[in-house]
């Protein structure tokens, strides 16, 4: 609680100064609203459901893209982690694809899928797959060799070896890649919506800006901040018990 | 007497030994860095027999066990499991590692760890509970069924590994200094449990240890490894009555005789 109070000094003070400056007439730019107006716009957006619907659309796409990236990244990462030969074969390809900004694929994705969730999720998946893939390769390399021998002795088939030994054993580290990817997925989803796709939080931001509703725009920015904060806290919270089981070791 | 009885029963069941090593050697590294570890190992273990292997640390004992498990391929030579060449690991040959904490799945409970063997054997899930309960009761783990390995003492963790190995329903049990990291009381309790369990299920055992007393106490025979590369220095028949008893067996004059003989051998080797 104390930490929370200390941490809120800067934003609260900033908001207070902003409010006073706007009301006293010191700030008169069209592009600046004031905190009280922003809060009321945000409250209204929450009440009429517009913010929540946009949030749902953005999340839906981000999570879909993330899920695709997680499945593909973990599976491919595990295979490459287990086979150094295969990794050497595909590494140049990966290293040449990875630096291409996911956003650069927007025109292509638009041609392939048209507007909508598929196009956006594909771009999100492309952006998210790399950190997951790379972290998984390293995590699988670092697995306790004894556990692999246990799988050998029990003659586990490849799929079970992956699902029962390798992925759980590498999970703590894979999770780091997943957390990075969660952040990326939201950034990319909102970006695609701002630039191209007429849905979700990104599009609402653009709409608010184009209709000169600066208060609404700021309210949505604030909302994005809040989402990011809550999401990160949630992920850390989820990670806790999973890591605990390993730390007891 | 039971020692001889064990071997006689084993040999009567089927022809040929449970495990055989024929002129086996192993080297690590290549070129000038090539270092021979084992040379010219020939050994045959009867069905249901309990063979201990002793040797100083670094003498290649673990390498020998990994050959038997199929985790390592011999060059040259051949390893046979009931007459069939060993080409890789098999569920029929369970292995108990010394470092139990690394060999258990830390994200699975005690029951879950044992279940892994049953899953590997494709035993229907509805039968798991009963089999696991029986095994855990046998290993004195019934109270720990839902705990994670990290919450258990070393002795308990090693019991879990043994329970998981038994759940494999192996014909051969390979043990690599399984009690080396445990305190004396726990070690003695586990020694007696392993003797009882493997006799009851007629499992063939190859038991690696650096502890001469343990080797003699447990084994029908003790194989002494030594030299560089390691060879079999001698195989000693342990003519001590079974069931073995922690006090009576260790005080038996023949026990001391074996101890003297092996101690001398290993010091020279």
Interface residues (C-beta under 8 A of the other chain):
Chain A: X144 X146 X147 X149 X150 X152 X153 X154 X155 X156 X160 X164 X165 X168 X169 X171 X245 X246 X247 X248 X249
Chain B: X69 X71 X88 X89 X90 X91 X93 X94 X95 X97 X99 X101 X102 X103 X105 X106 X107 X116 X117 X119 X120 X148 X149 X150 X151 X168
